[in-house]
Structures are given as structure tokens and as C-alpha cells.
Amino acid sequence: MLDGSWTATRRPHALSAPAVPATRLCLLHFAYRSDSPNNCSELFTNRNDVNASGIKPFGSAVGNDIEYVDLNNGGVNVRIPFVAKKGRGVDFDLKIPYSSKFWFIYNDPNSHLDFWGLASENDSEVGWMSRFPNLTSTWQQLVCYDPNNPDAYENRFVFQDMEGAKHSFDNDTGTPCSASLTRDYSKDMNGMMLKTPQLFGPHTLYWANGLKYKFQQSASLLPYLLDSIEDANGNIVTRTFVNGPPAGQDTETWTDALGGTVAVRKFGPGGNYTSPLGVSIGARPLTSVSFTDSNGNQQTYTLAWVAIDIFCTFTNYCATTNSYPALVLSQITLPNGQSYRFGYKDTTGAYNPGGELMRIDLPSGGYVRYEYQNVLNSENNPVRGINSCAPSALTTVDSRVVTKRVHSPDGVRENVWTYSYGRTYSSGLVAQKNTTVTNPDGNQEIYTFNRVSPQNGCLFFETSHEYRQGSTTAIKRIDQTWQYDVDWRQENINHRVVTRTVTLPQTNQVAKTAFSYDQMRATGAASSHAVTSSKPKNTTMEPAVRGLYYALKYVPS
């Protein structure tokens, strides 16, 4: 059952500049649609609390195995599992994630003005991420010798994992007249290393345990799709993709080291989806996921999609009041005939103008539903497309946050959690964030998030968490201190908890834990930080296996 909650926490060969290709991963701008790789990748290269999704190192969340709320940015995250198989050296885990944080600030390269935009993956899908994991980047042009034939290079790489979380890398493929950085580590304590030897790949992501993800060479650049998963002993799971006819289906097949089929995903057939306002979308979304169970029987998940209309409702940076059609997942039918259903209307039957997921009907007969609101000037965000979180490059922007989460275990009874958000400002920027969670019994938990490094004003981290009986009586408080590294760009990265102090005010008891970190190595290269010892606490997602994977802690209520 879902009743209860978990909480946690050197230069490549010179190539001519390519023509701007169309891509599957596109930015939907509220004035027009742009298919330029530079534009499409901006959401992912400017990774910050505005668009953070998935399970983050040392993140703070509350929810359950299927859905959870990010207490830092008020986002709703969902992950529906399809296939989880133990393999010969390589395990295979396939799911479809969702995040309500699909809004982001986009800088128009023509007018140089900032606007709100939508991130869309695979035929105008918004929120849902069916082609994960993947790797994105920005390609740039630099005139080295011939003004009529500029050289191209890639940088601002971001890996998006199966949970939908984004991990940034500073790799740069370089040009004949500029330095390259073809090997670098993630900035967020995962211990992952990315190798990008040449423009357009292939690129390889190394986990610290030797597992490597190889991303296929891509003529269209974005996104790079996962081609294979291989462990240090050579055991491998490979992906093949066959394009079907216009009226047919595309087929993606995953095969293990012995030639056995692990899973098959099918996309399409292509068709038109009409939104409530009558706007048609041509799409070829993911429609089925199949695998063979331990008894040799084929099991199939079937997916259904619908079109909705989304409006920009923020106070600033809306280029138009017109709506934009988007494709969203409406149902997943399980192999046993039960289903998950996903709704985008409120309790009155009106569509949510912001487009976020409003309700999940569970196979058990229960449901979870949400309510959202805009919070003015609630996040710091880079201005004018600047890829920096330095305070001098930031401004404040609005955000869409969840304010109520209602869980019904049986479709009748309802347990209600509410979320309220406070902000403290300094020099025109957000300096501190507070989230108050009120549970069904009326007890509160207050989370405080601060900027813990001077040159990163985009990312906030939990510095205190207070438990209260009712709304006034403090019964427990947890305070955390942080460290970070400074990379070669003078950016603050690898934020990590170094002390945690637990105080019981009513008895004046205090306990303090210090956390040490060693140097983790990936494939014999330079080192990166990773956790060696950690004592997980409720409401914080902690590194579970030496910083490699982040486990959700399930706490029955």
C-alpha cells in the first residue's frame, strides 16, 4: 500500500560547424517554437532550484514509493516502475519519471530578453520523461581561422538519470584554437565522470564502481540516447532502435550479454492529439513496455496520452497570454489489467492552467491529488542566458509550487498535507527559504534552506529541520553544516553535509555527528568526493552506496 510516507534525502579533430538540426528534445517557447540545439539545451545547462527534479544528493522530500514533494522548490515528482531485473553484472531498471518543474526561464537569442518556456521531450511531451536516461549539451561556434567556416564545439553537458534528476558537467570538446576539457566529474557528489572525446560523441559516463553508460553518436545532437550499459567485467546490456513506417511503431529493444531480450519499448503509431481548446498535436509517444517474467510469460504495460492546454500565469517574463498545447500521460495499464490514471483537472473539473499533474488514481483504488499556486520572486535564476549562479548574474523569478497533497488509501478517506513557503531577501535576491509542512494530525515540520557557498546563489540546501507538536511546541531540531569544493572555473560544487546536530529542546539533550568523505576514483582517473559513512535521517535523501545511488527511505505512518 501507499499509505504512509518515506522521506530522505586533447583537442578533437576539427569539424565544420553543423547545420542547425531539428531535435526530439525541444524548448516550447510561448512566442514560438525553437529547434536550435543551443536553445533546446538551456533548461538543462542552467540547472538550479527553479528546474530541479528527481532525487538529489542530500535533498529534502516527503512522499512515498510512487510520488514525492521536493520541499526545497515545491515540485511534485513521480516515478512509475516498469522493469527491474537482476542481471549478470548489470542490473536493469526501467521506469518513467515525471516532474512538475518543467517551467524555466529562456533567453531569446534574437531579442536577448528572458521569457518563461516549457521543456518538452519527444513530440511535445511535458513533465513526463519517456526517453530517459539521456545526455544533453550545448553546441557553440568559434571562428578559429576562416570566418566563413567557424569551428564547432560542445559544452554544458547534463546527464539526466532514470529518476529524472539532472547532473551537470563542465566538459568542453574544444576547437583547434581553444582548450578542451574532455574528462570531468559531476558537480553534485555522485562520483560520476563523463568522457567527451569529440564533437557529437560518442560520449561515455562512468560511475565510480566502474559501470559505464555509453551514449550513441548523434547527428541531431540532442538528446544523446543511452546505447549500452556495461560493468567493469565486460557484462553489457545494449540498446537497438528501429524506426517504423509513418503509420507503424518505432521499436527499442534492450538485450543482455547472452543475447536475451530484457525489455522492449514501442513508440507510436503516430497520430494527432487534440487539446480541449481544439489545437492538434502530431505525436509518436511511448505506448508500450514489454518484458518476459521469471516464468517465461510476456508482460506488457500500455500507455495512453492526451493533449492539454497550458498557460503562462507568472507575473513576469510571459511572452504571451495564449495557451500552448502539450502532450501528457493519462493512463498506464498494468499487465494484470489494473491501472494508474493521471488527471490534470482540479476538484471542480476545471483544467489546471499551469499544466501540472493534479491527481493520480492508484491501482489499489486510492488516489493522490495536488493543489498548486504561484509564489512571487521565490527563486534565484540567471539572467539573459548567463550560465552562472554567481550572485551578480542572478535575479528573482516566480515559481509554481504545490500547496496541498491529499492521499486517500481507499478512495474515500483523505489524509491532507499542506505546504507553505517563506522567503528572506538580501540585496534583491532570495537569501533563505522556509517550507512548513503540516501533516494530517496538525503537527508541523519547518525546513530552512540557505545558500551555503558564496558563488552559488541558484542552489539552496537544508540547514535546519524543526519538528513541532502542533504549530508552536518544538520537540526536535536538526541543524546541518556544509562544505563545498571550488572547481577550475571558480564555481562552488560538491556541496555536502559535514556535521549534523540533533537537539531535543524539552530535555536539553544534544547529539552531534560528523561526516567524513574520502576520494572516490572512477576508472583510475582524478578523484571526486563520495560518502564513506552516513547515518540517514528522516526527510533527507542520503547517498546509499558510497555516493553512487540515492535510496528512498520508506517510513510507514
Secondary structure, 3 states (H helix, E strand, C coil): CCCCEEECCCCCCCCECCCCCCCCEEEEECCCEECCHHHHCHHHHCCCCCCCCCCCCCCCEEECCCEEEECCCCEEEEEEEEEEECCCCCCEEEEEEEECCCEEEEECCCCCCEEEEEEEECCCEECECCCCCEEEEEEEEECCCCCCCCEEEEEEEEEECCCCCEEEEEEECCECCECCECEEECCCCCCCEEECCCCCCCEEEECCCCCEEEECCCCCCCCEEEEEEECCCCCEEEEEEECCCCCCCEEEEEECCCCCEEEEEEECCCEEEECCCCCEEEECCEEEEEEECCCCCEEEEEEEEEEEEECCCCCCCCCCCCCEEEEEEEEEECCCCCEEEEECECCCCCECCCCCCCEEECCCCCEEEEEEEEEEEEEEEECCCCCCCCHHHEEEEEEEEEEEEEEECCCCCCEEEEEEEEEEEECCEEEEEEEEEECCCCCEEEEEEECCCCCCCCCCEEEEEEEEECCCEEEEEEEEEEEEEECCCCCEEEEEEEEEEEEECCCCEEEEEECCEEEEECCCCCEEEEECCCCCCCCCCCECCCCCCECCCEECC
